[in-house]
């Protein structure tokens, strides 16, 4: 009789432990999905603003020229970083270097740095991952106090 009660007790504890684990795991998955959805929502809003600016013949080059900026560095060479680089080069803006943590990415003509490096002085560093902007800005300024760092969406909203 003791063995049967002990087996039932272990089964109940195992069941409760499994339920708790599944609740925790589902919560973790849902939290990651929420973060991902927020990221894409932010990017959608940014891209909508960017297209609106393009429809009104305003570009990143206009912002750079208006603020008398000569040299630019771009942090993040994902999709937005590549489009930004293309638009700035098309406008004749010098991209001094890119900052990216990707290890196996091959770059064409630009110099690549990462956040651990002391970065050469430029007029402006544009950060493309908008969701992590504050964290990235602080990491850049830890080793490079003289740099001016802004988020890519500040250019669109600062027109």
Z-matrix of the N, CA and C atoms (Angstrom, degrees):
N
C 1 1.447
C 2 1.533 1 110.74
N 3 1.368 2 115.66 1 -40.24
C 4 1.456 3 119.31 2 178.79
C 5 1.524 4 110.74 3 -63.19
N 6 1.329 5 116.23 4 -39.62
C 7 1.469 6 119.76 5 179.80
C 8 1.516 7 111.60 6 -64.31
N 9 1.323 8 117.84 7 -37.60
C 10 1.463 9 121.50 8 179.58
C 11 1.524 10 110.11 9 -67.11
N 12 1.344 11 116.95 10 -45.71
C 13 1.472 12 120.62 11 177.82
C 14 1.525 13 110.93 12 -63.09
N 15 1.310 14 116.00 13 -41.43
C 16 1.467 15 120.69 14 178.81
C 17 1.528 16 109.57 15 -62.57
N 18 1.320 17 119.40 16 -43.43
C 19 1.463 18 123.69 17 179.16
C 20 1.524 19 110.76 18 -64.05
N 21 1.333 20 116.85 19 -41.88
C 22 1.471 21 120.44 20 178.10
C 23 1.528 22 109.84 21 -64.94
N 24 1.322 23 117.13 22 -42.26
C 25 1.468 24 122.12 23 178.58
C 26 1.534 25 110.16 24 -60.32
N 27 1.312 26 117.59 25 -46.73
C 28 1.471 27 121.93 26 179.53
C 29 1.535 28 109.82 27 -63.06
N 30 1.336 29 117.19 28 -42.23
C 31 1.464 30 120.85 29 179.19
C 32 1.526 31 111.11 30 -62.92
N 33 1.330 32 116.81 31 -42.67
C 34 1.469 33 120.78 32 178.86
C 35 1.522 34 110.09 33 -64.69
N 36 1.324 35 117.89 34 -44.87
C 37 1.469 36 121.54 35 178.69
C 38 1.534 37 109.78 36 -61.75
N 39 1.329 38 117.29 37 -43.19
C 40 1.459 39 121.57 38 177.50
C 41 1.515 40 111.89 39 -61.45
N 42 1.344 41 115.58 40 -42.80
C 43 1.461 42 120.33 41 178.83
C 44 1.530 43 110.89 42 -63.20
N 45 1.332 44 116.78 43 -46.72
C 46 1.471 45 121.32 44 179.05
C 47 1.527 46 110.62 45 -62.38
N 48 1.325 47 115.98 46 -42.65
C 49 1.470 48 119.85 47 177.17
C 50 1.520 49 111.55 48 -61.31
N 51 1.343 50 116.81 49 -41.78
C 52 1.463 51 121.27 50 178.24
C 53 1.515 52 111.99 51 -63.74
N 54 1.324 53 116.61 52 -41.68
C 55 1.466 54 120.87 53 178.60
C 56 1.530 55 110.19 54 -63.75
N 57 1.325 56 116.34 55 -44.69
C 58 1.473 57 120.12 56 179.13
C 59 1.528 58 110.49 57 -62.17
N 60 1.326 59 115.88 58 -43.43
C 61 1.458 60 119.85 59 178.15
C 62 1.527 61 111.09 60 -60.53
N 63 1.315 62 118.01 61 -44.45
C 64 1.464 63 121.77 62 -179.29
C 65 1.533 64 111.48 63 -65.60
N 66 1.321 65 117.15 64 -39.30
C 67 1.464 66 120.23 65 176.74
C 68 1.524 67 110.02 66 -62.39
N 69 1.324 68 116.00 67 -45.68
C 70 1.466 69 120.99 68 178.57
C 71 1.527 70 110.00 69 -61.07
N 72 1.320 71 116.47 70 -47.34
C 73 1.472 72 121.54 71 -177.23
C 74 1.530 73 110.63 72 -63.78
N 75 1.313 74 117.60 73 -43.34
C 76 1.471 75 120.64 74 178.26
C 77 1.522 76 110.91 75 -64.33
N 78 1.320 77 116.67 76 -39.90
C 79 1.460 78 120.19 77 177.42
C 80 1.518 79 111.04 78 -62.59
N 81 1.310 80 117.38 79 -40.53
C 82 1.462 81 122.60 80 178.57
C 83 1.524 82 110.03 81 -63.43
N 84 1.319 83 116.82 82 -45.39
C 85 1.461 84 121.32 83 179.50
C 86 1.526 85 110.43 84 -63.79
N 87 1.331 86 116.72 85 -44.39
C 88 1.466 87 120.22 86 179.92
C 89 1.531 88 111.21 87 -64.52
N 90 1.307 89 117.95 88 -38.40
C 91 1.465 90 121.46 89 178.60
C 92 1.525 91 110.34 90 -63.78
N 93 1.322 92 117.30 91 -43.44
C 94 1.464 93 120.67 92 177.54
C 95 1.522 94 111.20 93 -63.39
N 96 1.325 95 116.75 94 -40.10
C 97 1.458 96 120.42 95 178.68
C 98 1.530 97 110.74 96 -66.92
N 99 1.324 98 117.29 97 -37.20
C 100 1.469 99 120.85 98 177.56
C 101 1.525 100 110.53 99 -64.26
N 102 1.334 101 116.78 100 -44.45
C 103 1.470 102 120.49 101 178.27
C 104 1.523 103 111.01 102 -61.52
N 105 1.323 104 115.57 103 -42.21
C 106 1.467 105 120.54 104 179.81
C 107 1.530 106 110.53 105 -64.80
N 108 1.333 107 116.83 106 -42.35
C 109 1.471 108 120.79 107 178.85
C 110 1.531 109 110.31 108 -63.60
N 111 1.330 110 117.80 109 -41.60
C 112 1.465 111 121.07 110 178.14
C 113 1.526 112 111.01 111 -62.50
N 114 1.330 113 116.07 112 -40.71
C 115 1.466 114 120.67 113 179.20
C 116 1.524 115 110.14 114 -61.25
N 117 1.331 116 117.18 115 -47.84
C 118 1.456 117 120.18 116 -179.48
C 119 1.526 118 111.79 117 -67.94
N 120 1.324 119 117.65 118 -33.38
C 121 1.463 120 120.88 119 176.31
C 122 1.534 121 109.77 120 -64.25
N 123 1.338 122 116.87 121 -43.07
C 124 1.462 123 121.54 122 177.27
C 125 1.523 124 110.61 123 -61.00
N 126 1.337 125 116.83 124 -46.52
C 127 1.455 126 120.88 125 179.79
C 128 1.526 127 111.68 126 -64.86
N 129 1.317 128 117.79 127 -38.05
C 130 1.456 129 120.67 128 177.71
C 131 1.531 130 109.91 129 -61.35
N 132 1.336 131 116.94 130 -46.73
C 133 1.467 132 120.46 131 178.63
C 134 1.515 133 111.91 132 -60.95
N 135 1.337 134 116.19 133 -41.92
C 136 1.463 135 120.59 134 178.95
C 137 1.527 136 110.51 135 -63.38
N 138 1.337 137 117.07 136 -47.84
C 139 1.460 138 120.44 137 -178.47
C 140 1.529 139 111.75 138 -64.88
N 141 1.331 140 116.66 139 -34.39
C 142 1.461 141 120.21 140 175.22
C 143 1.528 142 110.06 141 -62.89
N 144 1.343 143 116.64 142 -45.11
C 145 1.474 144 120.30 143 177.76
C 146 1.525 145 111.31 144 -63.27
N 147 1.337 146 116.64 145 -40.54
C 148 1.461 147 121.38 146 179.72
C 149 1.534 148 110.24 147 -61.62
N 150 1.333 149 116.67 148 -45.28
C 151 1.465 150 119.87 149 179.05
C 152 1.527 151 111.52 150 -66.29
N 153 1.315 152 116.80 151 -36.82
C 154 1.470 153 120.03 152 176.57
C 155 1.527 154 109.98 153 -61.77
N 156 1.332 155 116.13 154 -43.08
C 157 1.471 156 119.99 155 177.63
C 158 1.530 157 110.85 156 -62.45
N 159 1.311 158 117.04 157 -42.18
C 160 1.470 159 120.79 158 179.17
C 161 1.535 160 110.07 159 -63.23
N 162 1.321 161 117.06 160 -38.39
C 163 1.462 162 120.48 161 177.91
C 164 1.520 163 111.04 162 -64.61
N 165 1.337 164 116.64 163 -27.70
C 166 1.460 165 121.98 164 179.42
C 167 1.533 166 111.54 165 -96.38
N 168 1.335 167 116.53 166 13.55
C 169 1.467 168 124.31 167 178.81
C 170 1.526 169 113.29 168 59.63
N 171 1.317 170 116.80 169 34.62
C 172 1.460 171 122.30 170 174.28
C 173 1.523 172 107.21 171 -109.27
N 174 1.332 173 116.49 172 136.70
C 175 1.462 174 119.45 173 -177.78
C 176 1.526 175 110.19 174 -134.05
N 177 1.317 176 114.85 175 171.82
C 178 1.458 177 120.60 176 175.59
C 179 1.527 178 109.81 177 -61.04
N 180 1.317 179 116.34 178 -35.43
C 181 1.463 180 120.70 179 178.11
C 182 1.517 181 112.17 180 -59.76
N 183 1.343 182 117.32 181 -35.71
C 184 1.465 183 121.30 182 177.69
C 185 1.531 184 110.63 183 -62.52
N 186 1.322 185 116.49 184 -43.77
C 187 1.468 186 121.31 185 179.04
C 188 1.526 187 109.86 186 -62.37
N 189 1.322 188 116.47 187 -45.91
C 190 1.465 189 121.98 188 -178.25
C 191 1.525 190 109.49 189 -61.51
N 192 1.323 191 117.59 190 -47.36
C 193 1.470 192 121.77 191 -179.80
C 194 1.526 193 111.52 192 -64.79
N 195 1.334 194 116.04 193 -44.62
C 196 1.471 195 120.97 194 -178.46
C 197 1.525 196 111.80 195 -60.09
N 198 1.339 197 116.70 196 -33.39
C 199 1.462 198 121.30 197 -178.22
C 200 1.520 199 113.05 198 -97.75
N 201 1.338 200 116.68 199 13.14
C 202 1.463 201 122.57 200 174.80
C 203 1.529 202 112.84 201 56.38
N 204 1.301 203 117.35 202 42.61
C 205 1.459 204 123.10 203 -178.83
C 206 1.526 205 108.50 204 -95.31
N 207 1.330 206 116.18 205 129.86
C 208 1.460 207 120.74 206 -177.67
C 209 1.525 208 112.89 207 -100.61
N 210 1.337 209 116.78 208 -43.28
C 211 1.466 210 120.19 209 -176.45
C 212 1.523 211 109.86 210 -124.98
N 213 1.339 212 114.55 211 141.93
C 214 1.451 213 121.69 212 -175.25
C 215 1.519 214 109.18 213 -131.79
N 216 1.341 215 115.25 214 146.62
C 217 1.459 216 122.08 215 168.34
C 218 1.521 217 106.84 216 -121.26
N 219 1.324 218 115.77 217 148.15
C 220 1.464 219 120.87 218 -179.91
C 221 1.516 220 108.50 219 -118.11
N 222 1.343 221 115.87 220 127.35
C 223 1.467 222 120.24 221 172.06
C 224 1.519 223 108.14 222 -97.64
N 225 1.323 224 116.06 223 125.39
C 226 1.459 225 121.69 224 176.17
C 227 1.510 226 111.39 225 96.26
N 228 1.310 227 116.33 226 106.93
C 229 1.463 228 120.08 227 -179.18
C 230 1.525 229 111.65 228 -108.47
N 231 1.324 230 115.08 229 42.03
C 232 1.458 231 120.74 230 171.23
C 233 1.519 232 108.57 231 -78.07
N 234 1.310 233 116.04 232 -156.66
C 235 1.469 234 120.90 233 -177.05
C 236 1.529 235 112.26 234 -59.34
N 237 1.328 236 116.93 235 -49.01
C 238 1.467 237 119.91 236 -177.86
C 239 1.527 238 110.29 237 -67.09
N 240 1.331 239 117.28 238 -40.80
C 241 1.462 240 120.91 239 178.55
C 242 1.515 241 112.53 240 -59.54
N 243 1.310 242 117.00 241 -41.31
C 244 1.471 243 120.81 242 179.43
C 245 1.523 244 111.18 243 -67.35
N 246 1.339 245 117.37 244 -40.72
C 247 1.468 246 120.18 245 178.06
C 248 1.534 247 110.48 246 -67.34
N 249 1.314 248 116.47 247 -40.61
C 250 1.470 249 120.44 248 177.92
C 251 1.524 250 110.32 249 -62.02
N 252 1.317 251 116.85 250 -46.29
C 253 1.472 252 121.88 251 179.73
C 254 1.525 253 110.11 252 -58.24
N 255 1.327 254 115.94 253 -45.77
C 256 1.465 255 120.09 254 179.04
C 257 1.529 256 111.05 255 -59.85
N 258 1.333 257 116.83 256 -46.22
C 259 1.471 258 119.87 257 -177.34
C 260 1.526 259 111.29 258 -66.33
N 261 1.326 260 117.21 259 -40.14
C 262 1.460 261 119.34 260 179.38
C 263 1.532 262 111.26 261 -67.21
N 264 1.326 263 116.69 262 -42.55
C 265 1.470 264 119.52 263 178.33
C 266 1.524 265 110.78 264 -63.45
N 267 1.319 266 116.61 265 -39.46
C 268 1.469 267 121.72 266 177.90
C 269 1.532 268 110.75 267 -61.48
N 270 1.339 269 116.83 268 -32.71
C 271 1.465 270 121.61 269 179.09
C 272 1.528 271 112.23 270 -85.11
N 273 1.345 272 117.21 271 -0.06
C 274 1.461 273 120.69 272 178.13
C 275 1.521 274 114.19 273 83.24
N 276 1.324 275 118.03 274 17.83
C 277 1.464 276 122.49 275 179.59
C 278 1.527 277 108.68 276 -85.73
N 279 1.321 278 116.58 277 133.34
C 280 1.463 279 120.70 278 179.67
C 281 1.526 280 110.91 279 -77.06
N 282 1.323 281 115.99 280 124.19
C 283 1.466 282 122.09 281 173.12
C 284 1.521 283 105.43 282 -96.25
N 285 1.325 284 117.15 283 103.60
C 286 1.462 285 121.14 284 -176.18
C 287 1.523 286 111.60 285 -67.04
N 288 1.326 287 116.02 286 -41.90
C 289 1.464 288 121.07 287 179.08
C 290 1.511 289 109.24 288 -166.81
N 291 1.337 290 115.04 289 168.34
C 292 1.459 291 121.18 290 174.51
C 293 1.523 292 108.03 291 -118.08
N 294 1.316 293 114.48 292 152.95
C 295 1.467 294 121.22 293 176.94
C 296 1.512 295 105.91 294 -118.79
N 297 1.316 296 116.71 295 123.09
C 298 1.453 297 119.32 296 -178.50
C 299 1.511 298 108.31 297 -153.56
N 300 1.316 299 115.58 298 142.87
C 301 1.462 300 121.31 299 -179.68
C 302 1.521 301 112.15 300 -91.93
N 303 1.329 302 117.79 301 -6.00
C 304 1.460 303 121.08 302 178.08
C 305 1.518 304 109.88 303 -64.90
N 306 1.316 305 116.77 304 131.73
C 307 1.454 306 119.52 305 -174.06
C 308 1.522 307 113.36 306 -91.37
N 309 1.302 308 118.32 307 -28.79
C 310 1.460 309 120.23 308 -174.40
C 311 1.521 310 112.89 309 -108.36
N 312 1.315 311 116.13 310 21.20
C 313 1.462 312 119.75 311 -178.76
C 314 1.526 313 108.28 312 -88.98
N 315 1.306 314 115.89 313 132.14
C 316 1.464 315 120.72 314 179.50
C 317 1.524 316 107.78 315 -99.36
N 318 1.323 317 115.66 316 126.91
C 319 1.453 318 121.23 317 -179.88
C 320 1.516 319 109.32 318 -105.44
N 321 1.313 320 115.62 319 153.44
C 322 1.452 321 119.10 320 -178.32
C 323 1.526 322 110.47 321 -79.87
N 324 1.298 323 118.09 322 -95.90
C 325 1.458 324 119.70 323 -172.06
C 326 1.524 325 114.14 324 -98.84
N 327 1.312 326 118.55 325 -12.34
C 328 1.462 327 119.54 326 -175.10
C 329 1.531 328 112.06 327 -84.88
N 330 1.307 329 114.10 328 154.22
C 331 1.454 330 121.70 329 175.75
C 332 1.521 331 108.09 330 -81.67
N 333 1.344 332 117.14 331 142.05
C 334 1.459 333 121.50 332 -178.54
C 335 1.518 334 110.01 333 -116.66
N 336 1.321 335 114.66 334 135.95
C 337 1.463 336 122.75 335 174.17
C 338 1.521 337 108.66 336 -124.59
N 339 1.333 338 116.38 337 168.36
C 340 1.463 339 120.05 338 170.39
C 341 1.523 340 108.13 339 -124.62
N 342 1.311 341 117.81 340 178.75
C 343 1.469 342 121.92 341 -173.40
C 344 1.522 343 113.55 342 -67.42
N 345 1.314 344 118.11 343 -19.38
C 346 1.471 345 120.16 344 179.83
C 347 1.528 346 112.20 345 -79.75
N 348 1.328 347 117.45 346 -14.78
C 349 1.455 348 121.90 347 -176.50
C 350 1.524 349 111.79 348 -82.03
N 351 1.331 350 115.28 349 153.69
C 352 1.454 351 120.75 350 167.81
C 353 1.525 352 105.06 351 -82.02
N 354 1.308 353 116.11 352 121.91
C 355 1.462 354 121.05 353 -172.05
C 356 1.521 355 111.32 354 -92.05
N 357 1.328 356 116.69 355 141.59
C 358 1.471 357 119.48 356 175.03
C 359 1.532 358 110.78 357 -63.04
N 360 1.303 359 115.99 358 152.66
C 361 1.459 360 121.46 359 -177.99
C 362 1.531 361 110.54 360 -71.66
N 363 1.315 362 115.77 361 129.23
C 364 1.468 363 123.38 362 173.27
C 365 1.523 364 107.48 363 -133.31
N 366 1.316 365 115.74 364 166.51
C 367 1.465 366 119.60 365 179.58
C 368 1.520 367 112.62 366 -71.54
N 369 1.337 368 116.94 367 -30.31
C 370 1.457 369 119.80 368 -174.55
C 371 1.526 370 110.52 369 -155.49
N 372 1.334 371 115.87 370 136.09
C 373 1.463 372 122.09 371 170.56
C 374 1.526 373 106.31 372 -111.32
N 375 1.331 374 116.29 373 124.09
C 376 1.462 375 121.91 374 -179.72
C 377 1.521 376 108.22 375 -105.09
N 378 1.328 377 116.45 376 122.21
C 379 1.467 378 122.47 377 -179.80
C 380 1.524 379 108.32 378 -97.71
N 381 1.346 380 116.00 379 123.20
C 382 1.465 381 119.40 380 -177.60
C 383 1.531 382 114.56 381 -89.42
N 384 1.350 383 121.48 382 -30.75
C 385 1.478 384 118.53 383 176.60
C 386 1.530 385 110.06 384 -75.05
N 387 1.313 386 116.73 385 96.51
C 388 1.463 387 121.66 386 -172.50
C 389 1.521 388 113.59 387 -66.60
N 390 1.322 389 117.43 388 -34.35
C 391 1.464 390 121.33 389 -177.77
C 392 1.531 391 112.35 390 -65.82
N 393 1.314 392 117.06 391 -29.84
C 394 1.468 393 120.83 392 -177.72
C 395 1.525 394 111.63 393 -107.87
N 396 1.334 395 117.90 394 19.10
C 397 1.458 396 121.07 395 -172.37
C 398 1.523 397 113.76 396 -54.22
N 399 1.319 398 118.55 397 -51.95
C 400 1.473 399 120.74 398 -175.55
C 401 1.528 400 111.46 399 -60.70
N 402 1.311 401 116.41 400 -43.34
C 403 1.469 402 120.80 401 179.52
C 404 1.535 403 110.70 402 -63.15
N 405 1.329 404 116.96 403 -45.13
C 406 1.463 405 121.26 404 -179.53
C 407 1.524 406 110.26 405 -66.93
N 408 1.316 407 117.10 406 -43.24
C 409 1.470 408 120.96 407 179.08
C 410 1.518 409 110.23 408 -57.80
N 411 1.328 410 117.44 409 -45.76
C 412 1.465 411 120.73 410 179.51
C 413 1.519 412 111.68 411 -62.92
N 414 1.313 413 117.73 412 -39.44
C 415 1.468 414 120.92 413 178.43
C 416 1.522 415 111.05 414 -65.68
N 417 1.333 416 117.05 415 -40.44
C 418 1.470 417 120.46 416 178.43
C 419 1.523 418 109.52 417 -64.76
N 420 1.327 419 117.08 418 -45.35
C 421 1.469 420 120.63 419 -176.21
C 422 1.529 421 112.99 420 -73.50
N 423 1.335 422 118.47 421 -18.42
C 424 1.465 423 120.65 422 176.16
C 425 1.520 424 111.35 423 -58.70
N 426 1.324 425 117.16 424 -42.26
C 427 1.470 426 121.39 425 -177.84
C 428 1.520 427 112.68 426 -101.60
N 429 1.331 428 117.48 427 -9.36
C 430 1.464 429 120.49 428 -170.82
C 431 1.524 430 110.10 429 -142.75
N 432 1.299 431 117.47 430 74.39
C 433 1.469 432 122.65 431 -171.96
C 434 1.533 433 113.73 432 -65.13
N 435 1.322 434 118.07 433 -23.18
C 436 1.464 435 121.21 434 -173.28
C 437 1.533 436 113.52 435 -86.93
N 438 1.310 437 118.07 436 -5.55
C 439 1.463 438 120.32 437 -176.89
C 440 1.526 439 111.86 438 -82.06
N 441 1.313 440 114.92 439 145.23
C 442 1.464 441 121.85 440 173.68
C 443 1.524 442 106.66 441 -98.11
N 444 1.336 443 117.01 442 119.20
C 445 1.462 444 122.69 443 -174.04
C 446 1.520 445 109.39 444 -118.88
N 447 1.349 446 115.86 445 127.82
C 448 1.459 447 120.17 446 176.10
C 449 1.530 448 109.14 447 -133.69
N 450 1.312 449 115.23 448 162.35
C 451 1.457 450 121.70 449 175.74
C 452 1.529 451 108.73 450 -86.44
N 453 1.310 452 116.37 451 149.33
C 454 1.455 453 120.94 452 -178.99
C 455 1.527 454 111.62 453 -58.89
N 456 1.314 455 117.90 454 -32.08
C 457 1.469 456 119.26 455 -179.36
C 458 1.511 457 112.22 456 -73.70
N 459 1.340 458 118.83 457 -18.95
C 460 1.474 459 121.06 458 175.53
C 461 1.526 460 111.12 459 -66.97
N 462 1.331 461 116.83 460 -29.97
C 463 1.451 462 119.98 461 179.25
C 464 1.528 463 110.01 462 -66.85
N 465 1.320 464 115.57 463 -44.22
C 466 1.473 465 120.15 464 -179.66
C 467 1.526 466 110.19 465 -68.11
N 468 1.335 467 116.99 466 -43.46
C 469 1.462 468 119.20 467 -177.71
C 470 1.519 469 111.84 468 -76.96
N 471 1.331 470 117.84 469 -15.89
C 472 1.468 471 121.16 470 -179.24
C 473 1.494 472 114.29 471 -93.78
N 474 1.317 473 117.37 472 13.35
C 475 1.464 474 119.51 473 -177.62
C 476 1.492 475 109.91 474 -67.85
